[in-house]
């Protein structure tokens, strides 16, 4: 009753002014009042959460704009109640304010989700040697966040559209013909829905995680980012390969760090049969022992095959992750080549040619006759 009496007295006192001028003045005052409330309210909340944890501080700092929109929506709704608006004008303003309220709710929900996810993931470190647990939580959380964000945006858009009578009628007609509409909508949104369900499956089964070392399409790289629709793989030469989420559900690929980051690297060398294998083995063990890249777990030298002119020697060395394994393999190659060149240079791979004395004399005679004819 008090508010209604105040509104009636306000209108009676200013009956001599045009309605449009009063309405513009009231809405302008409501707008300025909203800005002032937001400014002082934000300062108050900032001081209030200074001693609180990171979640509340981040939430207040990131919700400055949606808070402004929410306060303006409230003050403008009060102004629309006081201003002498016509029924059509009041209906338009109420509709706009309702849209603003729906957008604020969706915006605040999305920000709160993002801030909570950042705070939650701060406890996991990806730059440690054994980061399997961290990569698991980061991957699940980021996929879940993107799916939830997509759902928040979709619900917000649907709620705003349903405020229009024409869209409401269309929605009712869709429900009336749900069978045909469902088929058409499913076909139209098949790529989007396919990636959404692939994202849910990736979050649950986790064939890939953030920072996993993969071989995809014949390229080696690390998973840099997982979005709601695609995966970014950072290749070894800093190129980026963009793949849809469904690729990792439908296509075979190699994951070198599925269960752990440790890897065994392979180095293949081909040497003459005269090279002593034990000497090569001792040198490889020495190289591994003095290397900062070796994790002290696996080092082995084996003759794995005999060829026509050379023997195949396989060297195995282990390291804590894929980049260190690659660098360790290169280090072993360089140092073992240097060792062979210095100690057994005569035993490098060669092509042997043997013949009888008569065959040699015959070949020499042919060469002499050929030279005589040319001269």
N, C-alpha and C positions, 0 to 999 in steps of 0.2 A: 504493500500500500504506500509506503514512504517513497519508493522509486517512482511509482505511477503519479503521485502527487507532485513530485519534483519535476517530472517530465511535462506535466500539464501546466504547471506554473511557468516553466521555462518557455513553453510555446506561447502562453498568453502574454508574457512580458515582451515578447519580440514579434507580436502579431503584425506590427506595422512594417516589418522588413520582408522582402521577397523570400519565398520559401527556398529558392535555389541558393540565395546568398547565405541564408542561415545554415542550410545543409552543407555547403562548401566550408563555411567557417567551423562548424562542429566537427566535420571529418578531418579538417586540417589540425584542429586542436587535439583530436583523438590520436592522429598520427604522431604529432610532436610529443604528446604525453607517452605514447608507447616507446618512442626512441629514448626518452629520458628515463623511463622505468627500466628499460633494458640496459642502459649504460650504467646506472647506479646499481642495479641488481647484479650485473656481471662483475662489477668491482667487489661487491659484497661477497658473492660466491667465491671469487678468486682468493680473497683473504681467508674465507672460511675453510677452504681445502688446502691451504698452504702446508699444513702439517699432516695432511692425510696421505694415503698411499697413492701410487702412480695412477691407478685406475680412475680415482675421482678427479685428480688434477688434469689428466688427459681428457676426461669426459667434459669437464667444464670448459677447457680451452677449445675443444673441437665443436662444442654445441653453441658457440656464440651466435652464429648466423641463424640456425634453426630456432634458437631461443628468441632472437629478435623477431623472426617471422611469427612465432607463437604469441608473443606479447602484442605485436601489432594487430594480429587477428583478434585478440581479446579486446583491445582498446577500440578498434574500429567497429567491432560488433556493438560495443556500448554506444559509440557515436551514432551508429545506424539506428539504434533504439530511440535516441534522443532527437535526432534530426527529423524535421518535417518532410519526410520522403513520401512520394507517391507509392502506391502499391507495387507498380512495375519496378520502380527504382529500388524499393526495399527488397523485392524478390531477387533482383540481379545482384545486389550487394550481399545478401544472405548466401546466395549460391557461391559467389566468389570467396566469401569467408569460410564456407564449408570446404571448398577446395583447398584453401590455405591450411585449414586444420588437418585435413587428411594428409597433405604433403608434409606437414610438420611431424605428424606421428610416424610416417614412414621414414622420414629423414633422421629423426631421433633414434629410431630403432636400428637403422643401418649404422649410424655412428657408434651407438652403444655396443653393437656386435663387433665392430672393427676395433674399438678401444679394448674391449675385453679380450679379444684374440691377441692383440699386441702384448698386453700384460701377461697373458697366459704363456705365450711363447718366449718371453724373456728368460725363463728359467732353463731353456734348452739352448746349448751351444753347438753350432755346426762346425766350428773351427777346431774341434778337438780330434784326436786320432781315432778314438772309438766313438763315433757319433751315430750309431745305428738307431738307438732309442730316440735321439733328438730328431733325426730325419723322419722317423715314423710319426712322431707327434706333429711335427711341422707340416708334413704332407697331409695327414688326415685333417688337421685344423684348417689349413688353407683351402682345401677342397670343400670342406663343410661350410666355411665362411662364404665362399663364392656361391655355393648353391643356396645358402640361406639368404644372401644378399639378392640373388636373382629372384627368389620367392618373395622377398619384401618388396622389391620394385614391381614385380608382377601384380601383387595384391594391391599395392598403392595405386597403380595405374587402373586396375579393374575397379577399385573403389571410387576413384575420381570419375571414371566413365559412367558408372552406374548412377551418378547424381543427375545425369541428363535423362529426361523422360524418353527421348528417342532411343537411347541405348538400352534403357530398361525394357522397352517394348521388344527390341531386338533380342535381348537376353531371354525374355519369356518365349519368343518364337523359337529360339534355339533349343530351349528346354522341351518345347512341344515336339520338335523334330530331332530329338537327341541322337537317334540312330544315324541318320544321314549326315547331320552336322558333325557328329563325332568322327565319322570316317573321313570326311573332307578335311576337318581340322587336323586330324592325325596325320594325313598325307602331307598337308601343308607344313606342319611343324616337325616332320620326321627327322630332319638333320639336327634341329635344336634338341628335341627330346632324346635322340640317340646319344648326343654328347652329354646331356644331363644324366641319363642313366649310366653312361660310361663313367662319368665322374663319381657317381655314387658307388659303382663297383670298384673303381680304383681306390676310393677312400677305405673300402672295407677289405678288399683282398690285397691291395698295395703291391702290384707287380713292379711299380716304380715309386721312388721317393725323391724328395728334393736332394740334389747333389749326388744322385746315383750315377755311376759310370756306365754308359750304354754304348752299344753298337747298333745303329739304326741306319737302314739304307746304305750299308757299307761304310758309314762314317762313325768315328769315335767321338764321344763328347759327354758332358755332364748335364743332368737335368737342372736347369736354372730357374724355371718358373712353371707352375701348374695353375692354369686359369680354369674357369668354368667350361670352356669350350676347346682349349688347345694347350699343348705343352711346348715350352721353349727349351731346346737342347743347345747348349753352348758347345760348339765343336772345338777341337784342339787348336785350330788356327783362328779362334775368336769369331768365326762365322756363327750365325744362329739358324738352326733348323726348326721350323714351325710345323708341328704335327697335331692333328685333331686327337682328342681324347680316345675316340673309338679306335684309332690306330693301334693303341697298346692293348686293346682287348681282342682285336681280330687278326693282327699280324704278328708273326714270330719275330723276336728281337733278342739280343743278348744283354743281360744285366750282370755286370761284373761285380756289383756290390749288393746283391740281393739280401744276403744273410750277414755278411761282414765286409769290411773295407779292405781286408788283407788280400793280396793277390800273389800268385807265383808267375814270374816272368820267364820266358823261354828265349834262349839265344842259340841259334843253329850255326855251326861252323863246319867247313869241309876242308880236311887236311889230308896230306899224303900219308900213306901207310907207315912211313918211317918215323913219324912223330910219336914219341912216347906218351901214352895217354895219362900215365901217372903224373908226369911233369905238368901236363895241362891241368889236371885235377888239383894239384897242389897250388898252382898259380891262381886258379879260380877261387879256391878257398882263401888265399891270401888277399885277393882283390876284394872279396866280399867282407872279410874281417876288417879291412881298413876303410871300408866305405861307410859314410854316414847314412846312406840310404837303406842299407840292409837291416832287417828287423831281427836278425839272429835266429831265424827259424828254419829256413830251407836253403841249402846249397848242395847241388849235385852235378856230377859230370858223368855222362853215359854215352857209349858208342851205340847209336840206334840203328845204323844201317851201313852196309858195304855197297859202294858204287863201283863202276868199272875202273875208275882212276883214283878215287878218293874214298875216305871213310867219313860218315856223317856223325858228328859229335853234338849232343844236346846238353846245354847248360841250363840248369834251373836255379833261380834265385828268387827270394821272396822279399816283399816290402809291405809297408803298412797301408798303402792306398795305391790307386791306379797311377797318378802322376809320378809318384816316387818309384813305382815299379818300372815305368817306361824309362825314366832317367837312369835307373840302375842297370837296365838292359843295355842302354847306350854306353854307359861307363864300362861295363864288362866287355863289350865288343871292342871298344877303343884300346883298352889295356891288354886284352888277350892278343889282338893283332900286333901291337907293339912288342909283346913278349915273343911271339912266333917270329917276327922279323929279326929280332935281335939274337935269339937263341937257336932257332931252327929255320933260318932263311932258305936253306937248301931243301926243306921239306914242305914248302908251299905247293899247292896243287900244280901238277904239270902234265903234259901229254908226252908219253913215251913212244919212241919209234925205234924198233930193233929190226935188224936184217942180217943176212949172211954176207960173208966177204965177197962172194961172186956177185951177189945182187948189188953190193955197193960199187964194185968195179964196173958193172954194166951201166948203172946209173951215171957214174962219172964219165964213161965213154960217150954216152948219149949227150951229156951236157957239153963235152968238148966239141963233138960234131955239130951240135946246134949253134955253138958260138962261131965255129969256122964258117958255116953256111951264112950266118948273118953278116960276117965281115966281108 
